[in-house]
Amino acid sequence: MSVIDKLATSLDTKSDVPNKVLAKELIEKNDNSGINTIIDNLKNKNKSIQSDCVKVLYEIGYIKPDLISGYVNIFVKLLKNRNNRLVWGGMIALSTIANLKAEEIFRQIDEIKYAIENGSVITVDAGIKTVSRVAASADKYNKALFPYLIKQLKACRPKSVAQYSESIFVVVTEKNKKQFVEALQERKDILNQSQLKRIDKLLKALENA
């Protein structure tokens, strides 16, 4: 049975479980050939197979990102795909490998920003994670990307403030901590109790650092 035969669509089920099982199987076997087949089928004529394939890829990225780290350019190209499932799936995949491929992703940061500014909620959430992890990997990326991240934090919908803050937290240093804290303080008035607890946890962590 080929890896494509093991996808949820091939098994005629709407459940994502087969895709997660396949991802774990590919990880356990370090099956680069199987992963290449999954990559190739991101262009399959069947959009459901495309969607299953990107799901498998980012599930691999969650557990063993180095297995998909060689496909940065392919994931970036997905950000302009007409299939929105591939757009946000591609961004999630990028977020899982951003620590490993920061330099390569930074070279294409304009494409990442474009997707954030024009994408769905899932695309944006994963995009903020991607940019944050790239920024956290080196001082030069931190300096270049921190202002952009703060801008997004100040402008995002209230529901996203806590999540963005948690993603951006890895970028905070002694040099930029004040800006981060000020951005959070500016937005606290519009947050509910649950969101405030998440923000306060970050602020306390900074105080104790």
Buried (B, 14 or more C-beta within 10 A) or exposed (E): EEBBEBBBBBEEEEEBEBBBBBBBBBBEEEBEEBBEBBBEBBEBEEEBBBBBBBBBBBBBBBBBBEBBBBBBEBBBBBBEBEBEBBBBBBBBBBBBBBBBBBEBBBEBBEBBBEBBEEBBEBBBBBBBBBBBBBBBBEEEBBEBBBEBBBEBBBEBEEEBBBBBBBBBBBBBEEEBEEBBBEBBEEBEEEBEEEBBEBBEEBBEEBEEE
